[in-house]
Amino acid sequence: MLEHSSQRNTESPIGRIMHDCGGNFGIITAILLPVLLAAAGGTVDLYAAYSQKLDMQATLDAAVLAAAHQKDETVRSNTVTSFISTYDSTTAPQAEDALKLRLAVETNSDGSLSAEYQQKHNTDFLGLIGISTIPIEVRATAIANGTEGTAEAPACIHVLGKQNQAVLINSGANLRSKACRINVESTAAPAFIMNAGAHIETAKFCVRGTSYIKNGGTLANLEVGCLVPPDPYAGNLPQPNTSGVCANSGTRDGKNITLEPGIHCNLTFNGSPTITFKPGLHIIKGRMIANSGSTIIANGVTFYFPDVDSELRANGGLSLTATAPTNGPYKGILMFEPTDSNGAKRQYVFNGSMGETLEGIIYLPNRDVTYNSTTNQTSRISMVVNTMIMNSANWNVEPLAGGAGSNQTSTQSVRLLR
């Protein structure tokens, strides 16, 4: 019997066709895979872009609502810019262009305020087919229909800090005001903490964020998610020349000490004297230290701290009466420092536990203020700080005439048009 020397090809015609097509399918799959991924992932990119647009719209709506009741166009523009710049720098995926090129603010003929904001969303999948960003644009218009003279409560205290626990109200803290508003800019969790045994009663306690911890006590007129205006004094206060010679430094003795306006450098008062500051500008470089039991009288005075390491420090109980000038370049300013401290923050303690009366603008945007004071008198202030701790103290405050927010019309009638 003869045997064949080669095997026969038993593959069917259909099998040979499928084998040939298999190779082609692999090539086609390799070509189409990026397209398929982009198509599937594009849905994710589009949803993310839509979510970003919703956030942008909510931020812009809040911005125009906060600004529409203002009368001055520059203040309006600055208010909107402040809201958007916070979102732009912390939330938006990218901000490669200058904000001023992507944000437009305009006052319309009917008095309404319109704003337009543009941003880009960076894609993760659509970039595979050459679409690296998705442009997003939102618009908002608001109008205030309030009645002239129906003013909202002015801000007596404005807390700028964005961190959590920007305000801590401890047991025993008592703050009362018939007409003051407290502004808290923090949106952190929690924005403020209030402990049992505290009593805070103001016309409004306005918190931009919505997360807080209240362990007890009384807190009147709390409003969370509130429209908080920006720093009311940033860039608006005159900056003194601090290059002069120190008029006083070292230590001073005596029961009664009088200081003329000028520059005081690292000055300590021995004993517990009565210290009288003559009216005018007093520049404090370094620490000015008054011991427990001292009395400070400073009427018609402005204190200026050129850096965050400068302060007027009271070691324990202090009796303090201080009022701002009623005229001149520092009219209405009691205490202030530069707005920009290169990010440095320092503690500042108000320790007038033997009695304290203050009147004027207190602008300490780089200070973490602790308030331990007490008084039977009413302080009329407009205070700006980074953070605040209120300890066991009695504090009666009312708005400063001409202070921040005193010319604002009511926001209750502000509404969105689109």
DRENTORFI-172083 format. One record per residue: x, y, z of N, C-alpha, C in turn. Coordinates in steps of 0.05 Angstrom, whole numbers, plus 5000, padded with zeros to 4 digits. Last residue first. Layout:
XYZXYZXYZ/...
***
This chain:
437267415696437967185679440667075688/435967705741434267735717434767505697/435867605811437067535785435067585763/435168145858434267895845435667855819/434568485919436268415897435368155885/431868605964430368635939432168585915/435468546005433068366006431568385979/439668866011439968655991437368485989/439069576019438269306027438569106004/445169946005442269906007441569616012/450670176042449569966025446469966028/453770496073452270626050450970416032/456370196110454370386120452770516098/460369856094457669766091455569956100/465070086141464569906118461669826118/463170726169464670486167463770316144/460071176179461871186156463570936152/460171036246459071206226460971236203/460570366264462070616262460770786241/455569996300456970076275458370346278/457269736365455369846346456869946322/458169276419459169416395456769516379/460469016478458169166466459169326443/462568456508463268636486460668756474/465668096557463268246551463968456530/468567446555468767736554466067856549/472066886542470166996562470567296564/473866986472473966846498471966976517/473766906406472467066427472466896452/478366946355477566776378476266966398/478767016285478067126310477366916330/483067196228481367006243480767136270/484067706204484367456189482567246202/479668286206481768116217481967866199/476968916214477568716194479968556205/471769316242474169156247474468946225/469369876261469269716236471869566234/465970086321468269996305467469886278/464670326380463670366353465970316334/463170026442465170096422463870116395/459970246499459570136473461770226454/461870036567461370236546460970096519/463469656599460769736603459869946583/467569116576466969396578464069436585/473168686563470568736574470069036577/477068226522476468486536473668486547/479567856492479167796520478068026536/480267606429478867826444478267736472/485167506383483867396406482767626423/486267486313485567646337484267466358/491067416272489267236285488567346312/492267896221492367816249490267616256/491968146173493967926176494167826204/488468566175487768346158489668106160/486468996212488568816218488168556202/483869586224484369426200486869256204/478969896252481169726261481769526239/476170526253476870296236479270156249/473070716317474570756292474870506276/473670656384472070786364473770836339/473170296445474470346420472570486401/474370166511472570306493474070376469/474769716566475769796539473569936523/476969416625475169616612476369706586/480369046641479469236662477669446650/481768766597479868636615479068806638/483968846543482869056560480868946580/486768566504486768476532485768686551/487068296444485768526457485268436486/492568046409490768006432489668276442/494367736350494067996363491867966385/498867316315496767346335496767636344/500167356244500967356272498567396290/502267136180500067196198501167186227/504867256114505367216143502967296160/503967376061502867126071503267086101/505967876052507367656040506467386053/502268236070504468166089506167936079/498168746048499868526039502168476059/495869176076494268946068495968706062/499069456134498869416105497169166099/494669656188497169546178496869516148/491470056241491569916215494469826208/486770366283489070186281489070066253/483170796269484270766296486870596296/480871266225482471026227483771006254/478071746220476471496224478171246228/483072046182480372076194478971806196/488072126165487471866178484771886192/488472646144488772416126488072146138/483173026180485872966171485972716154/478772846235479372986211482272916203/478172546279475672626266476172796241/482071966297481772256290479172306276/479171466342480571556317480271856313/480371296410478571396389480171496366/480670896467482070976442479971056422/482170676529480270846515481770956491/483270126571483970256545481670416535/486469796621484269976616484970136592/488169116628488869376617486269536616/490968516652488768716653489768986645/496268256610494168226630492168456629/500068616577500568376593498568366616/498668836514497868866542498368606557/501969106458501368866475500768946503/501569296396501169426422500269206441/506369086347503869066361503869246386/509768776292509269016308506568996321/509968366258511468336283511268576301/507568526211505968356229507368296256/508869236201509168946195507768786216/507469746218508569716191508969426182/501769966247503669756250504869686222/499270566274500070426250502270226256/493970876306496270706310496770556283/491471526313491671296295494171146301/487271896358489871766352489471556330/483472146389484372286365486972166354/486071886450483872016436484872176412/488071446488488971526461486671636446/490471196546488571386536489671486509/491270626585492070756560489770946551/493870386644491670526632492670666607/495969756674496470006661493870126649/494969256694494269476711494769746698/500568936665497968916677497369156695/504469356620504069156640501269156651/505369426551504269556575503569326595/509869476499508769296520507869466544/510569456432510069646453508569506475/514869146387512869116408512869346427/515869416321516469216342514269216362/513570066316515369866304516269666326/508170456309509370266328510970056313/506671106300507670876286509070696306/501371516308503471386324504171126310/498672126289499471866279501771756297/494272466337495972446313496672156307/494172676405492772636380494772646356/498472316451497472566440496072516413/497071816495498071866469496772126459/498771666560497071836544498471886517/498571186608500071266584498071416566/499671066673497671176655499171296631/503470456691502970746689500370806674/505870026725503170036714502270326710/512569836709510469886728507769876714/515170076646515469946672513170016690/513769966580513170146602513369986628/517869896522516569766545516169966568/518469886452518270056477516669896498/520169836396520669646418520769786445/519470496378520770246370521370076395/515270976349516070846375517070566369/514771576316515471296313516471186340/509272026329511871956318512271656317/506072456377505972296352508772256341/508472386446507772546422507572366398/506172106505507672066480506572246458/506972126575505572246552507372206527/505771796635507471816612505871926588/505871726702504371856681506271916658/509471436732506671376735504871496713/515571166704513871386713510971296715/519870976649518870956677517071196683/520970586591520170836602519070796631/525970266550524070266572523470546581/526570266479527570166505525470156526/524470886449525170606448526270526475/521971426409522071286435522770996431/522871596358522671796379522871676407/526871356307525171276330525171496351/526471706245528071626268526071556291/522771466186523871666204525471536228/520171136151523071146149524371336169/514871076140515970956165518970976167/509471416117512371396114513571306140/503171076113504971266124507871216116/498170996065500470856077502571066087/491071036070493671156064495871016079/486870516045487770666068490570786062/485370176004483970436006484970606029/487369666000488369855981487170135984/481769416032484269346018484969545997/477069506058479069706060481669646045/473469076055472469346048474669556047/473968466025475368636043474768926037/467368325995470268295999471368486019/461068096025462668266008465668236013/457567496025459567656040461167836021/451667236026453267386007455067576023/451466596059450766876058452667016038/451266086077451066126048450466416042/447466256137449666116123449166126092/445966686186445366636158447766506145/443366806251445366666234444266626206/440567086291440567186263442867066247/444366936350441967056337442567126308/446066436388447166566365444766676348/447566166450445566326435446966466412/449565496468449665786469447465906452/452264946430450465056449450665366448/455764796391455464616413453664726435/455964816325454764976347454164786370/459864856269459264686293458264876315/458464886198459264996223458664806245/457865026129458564826149459564966175/457265396091454765286102455365076124/460366046080460165756079457565656091/459466586094459466506066459166206063/455366826144457566636138457366546109/453367326186453367246158455767076152/449167496230451667346232451967206205/445968106243446267886225449067766230/445368396290443268416270443468196249/447167956346447668176327445368186307/449267636399446767746389447367986372/451767086429452367276408449767376396/454166766483451666916475452567126454/456066126508456666376495454066506486/454965626528455465836547456166096535/458365196482456165246500456965476519/461765466423461465286446459265376465/462265466354461165606377460665406400/466265536298465465366320464465536343/465965616226466265716253465265506273/466565286181467365566179467665686207/469264616190467064816193468165096190/470164726124468464566141469964496167/470265376091471365126099469464976117/469165866074467365666064468365386072/469766496107470666226104468366046093/468167026118468566946090469066646086/463467306157465467096158465866986130/461267896188461767756162463967546166/456268146228458868016228459067856203/453068766238453268516222456068406225/449469156286451869056274451468796258/445269356317445369426288447769316274/445469196370442869226357443069246327/449668716400449468946383446568956371/454168356442451468456437451568706419/457367796463457568016445454668106438/460767406506458267546504458667786486/463666786523463667016505460967146502/462866336552463166586567463366826549/466265896510464365926531464966186547/468366176446468666006469466566076491/468366146380466966286401466866106426/472466246327471966066349470766226372/472866286258471866416282471366196303/475165926224476066206222475066366245/474965366220474965496246476065776244/478765306159476665216178477165346205/480565916122481065656134478665566151/480166426103478666216088478965946101/479367046137480666786134478866576121/476667526147477567466120478367176116/471467796180473467586183474167476156/469268386205469568246180471968056182/464768726245466968546245466968386219/460769076230462569156252465068986253/457569236172459369036184461069166205/450769486176453669506168455269296183/444669226154446469256177449369276168/442069596098442669346112444569396135/437570146094440370036094440469776109/433570466061433170216076435770066077/434970886029434970936058434370686074/430970725974433170885985432870926014/428870055967428070325972430470475984/431269595916430869685944430069975945/432269295872429869475871429269585899/437669105835436769175862434469375860/439068565791438168845795437168875824/443568175751441968215776441268515778/445567685706444767965709442967975735/450567265677448567315698448067615699/453466735639452667015641450567035664/458966315618456566365633455966665636/462365845579461666125582459066155597/467665425561465265465577464765755581/470964985515470465265525467765275539/474864445528472064515521471564795532/481064185503479464345521476664385510/482963825465484263835491482763995512/481763425416480163625431481163635459/484463015390485263285385483563505399/482962525406482262595379482662895374/484862515457485762305439485062365410/481962885484484662965474485862765455/477762645505477362765479480062865467/479562495556479262295535479062415507/480162945588481862715593481862515570/480363665580479163405576481163185582/479364245617481364065606480163785604/475164775603475364525617477364345603/475865475612476265245596476264995613/471566055618473565875628473865635609/468566695628469466475610471566315623/463067085645465466955654466066715636/459767695652460267465635463067355642/454668075683457367975683457567725665/450768655698451268415682454168335684/446168995738449068925735449268655720/441569535728442269255734445169205728/440470045711441670015737442369725744/438770075660436670065680437770025708/443470055631442070305632439870305653/448369655668446469705647444869965651/455069555681452569665691450769745668/458968975674457869205661455269295676/464768575669462668675686461668935675/467967985647467068255640464668335658/473467565646471167665662470467945654/477867455617475667255616473267335633/481567825625480867775598478567585595/482367815680481068055668480268015639/485267355688482467355694480967585681/489767135637489067325658486067335663/489866425626489666695617489066885640/489865945653492266025640492266315630/487265625693486865905691489266035678/483765015704485965165694485265455691/479464815736481764635728484164785718/477165215791477265165762479765005755/478365275846476465065837476865005807/481965675859481865435876480265205864/481866105825484466015835484365755850/476466185814478366145792480966025802/474066295863473366055849475565985828/476666795873476866575893476266305879/475167085829478067025833478366795853/469667155837470566985815473566905819/469367505882468067245882469267055861/472467945862473267795886472067525887/469468115818472168005814473067845838/464968325845464668095826467467955823/467468745873466068535887465768285870/469569065833471468935851470068705866/464869245808466769085793468668925811/462669545851461169325838463169125824/466569925859465969735880464469495869/466070195810468570065817468169855839/460870395813461470195793464070055799/457070475872459470545858460270325838/452770205896452270435878454670495861/450669525907452669735909452069955889/447269125893446169335911448169555916/450268775862448268945849447169165867/453968445888454868695878452668885869/451367975901452768115922453468405914/449467815851447567875873448868035895/454167715825452567945816450468015837/455967265855457567505853455967745845/452066875849452566985876454167245874/452766795794450166885804450567015832/457966585793457366845780454766965790/457166105820459066305831458466575819/453565845786452765905814454566115826/456665805740454165965740453366035768/460765465757461465735748458965915749/457865005768459265145789459965425782/455964895716454064945737455365095761/460864805690459165035682457165095703/462464335715464064575719462364825711/458563995694458664045723460264295730/460064005640457364105648457364165678/465063765643464864035634462164165642/463463255659465163415677465063705669/460563105614459163125640460763295659/464663095576462363285573460863315599/467962685596468962955593466663165592/464462255592465462325618466462615617/463762235537461462275554462262365581/468862105520467762375515465362435531/469561575528470561755548469562045544/467161385480466161305506466961505528/470361645442467461675441466161605468/475461495457474761785457471761825458/475060955448475661045475474861345477/474260955392472160845410472560935438/479061185376476561315370474361225388/482760805393482861075404480261225399/480860345360480760355389480860625402/481460345305478960465316478960495346/486360095296485860365286483560505300/485759615321487959785329487460075320/481459415290481159465318483259655329/484059345241481859535243481359615272/487658935254488659195245486559405248/484158525268486058625288487158895280/481658445219480058555242481958665264/485658215187484658485181483158615204/486157725213488357905212487458195207/480957515203481957565231484257755232/480657435149479257665160480157725189/483556955144484557195131483257445143/480256615173483056655181484156915169/475556635144475556735171478456785181/477356375096476456655095476556775123/478555865115480756025104479956315103/473455705131475555735151477755905141/470955665081470055855101472155915122/473955235058474055505047473155715066/477154835110474954895092475255175080/483054475114481554715122479454785101/486254045100483453985104481754225112/491253905059490054135073487054095075/494553275070492653445055491653675072/501453165078498753165088497053355072/505752745037504953005048502052995057/506452235018508752355032508052635044/501851705025502451975015504752095032/503551025013502851235032503651505021/501150434982502650674980501650885001/501749765000500050005000501850255000/
***
